């Protein structure tokens, strides 16, 4: 008797999509269109090219690329031959690159020569000792690294160009490729995705092929079909874009329009021109889209739904506003993280606005969620804050080569300690309240900075805000507000503080205000508060 849920492999998804959806357009990037049949053919070509240059099953292959069609072909080509993909954040620089290449035991690195103003090849040269007269790398700092492959028009000394690799694809037979594909075990590690690094050095999160089930079930919940068009401006090296764009399109037959980066005006123009039905985003994306639509209204009548990461108090005003400004979109809320994958909780299309804008959703199929007192482990009652813990089929296998860090958060019975603060509502939905590390302790009071951040975002002269704690001998910590003023605004620090008076408790009001031109961000659109804490200490304690 077959299993009730048959296991599937990432590398099989393009072929299955081609069989189901054929000549329908599956991918659009910079005017290039690919049917689902085209995608499957490109993936097979890519897989044969990878085999031809020496990539083997089990090899770890780092992908340091901005969004492009080849990213998707490489993603599934690597999976088809049983290699383990290691996506690298394109905002990483030499220090980060060195760490990930070494820590992940990558045997190959695939990257650009240049992309826009960024010279990736130069950073590779600063990091890795590239050979002369050969492409075989021998660097004691990276004992597993064998070759660097460059996606560019020209060849470069010490590397292999992707154009050269694809010319060798014909030396690998279809029978060899299919034998490799059939040998892949879906319970094995499929890829290692490094955390976004908002609180420190990233860790490599290992996932198996079971994530296909996670995406299939969410696609059904959102009623995604071949009639949908997904606009994907989220980076493919991040779980959100990887899951809701690249995987969701092949699983549901929806057309995916992929952009290299996020630009709010470009995105809204695409929605209007292409009849986009689905888009997703974090708080920063939604805020930018709302502001762009207010400045220059477009016809957004095709928009149907998408996941806006609601829940935190700071997000509530902008998510509610988005329901009106980006109408007729009826967004869903949800919760996920690299360690669990997106959608371990999600709202429903027929939920009311409160549940879509002010909760983190209801536990999804296949997941157990509990909220506990972080000190005693006792279950938290509704409307009482506690630590969020998750168990389910898409929880990570562990952190790569970090057994102690894995043991600290992942119990033998499968429960993952997220380090997040959350609260049950009376009806079984829950609300994510923030990272415990982001919580402030002001004179004995626990302060959630997101409440005051949400308040200050309502000030007409505030474009963006983030609040962090500054050590204080008397109060343990005091709040410091980092403010990015609206364009052309002149905003005194005293006005920021006065705006909060009478609206929030005195201990939640910032003691200091630091104005900033641009926030340090992760590529997924999250503010790196660890950097802000360092800046606050440097500016305010010297």
PyMOL commands that set and color helices and strands:
alter all, ss='L'
color gray80, all
select helices_A, chain A and resi 10-21+36-52+69-80+94-103+120-127+140-142+162-167+169-171+174-182+211-221+239-252+264-274+283-295+313-325+353-357+403-409+436-438+449-456+493-500+506-508+529-540
alter helices_A, ss='H'
color red, helices_A
select strands_A, chain A and resi 25-29+32-35+60-64+84-87+108-112+114-115+118-119+147-151+160-161+191-194+204-207+229-232+255-258+278-279+334-335+345-346+362-363+367-372+386-392+398-399+416-424+430-435+440-442+445-447+462-472+476-485+512-515
alter strands_A, ss='S'
color yellow, strands_A
deselect
rebuild
show_as cartoon
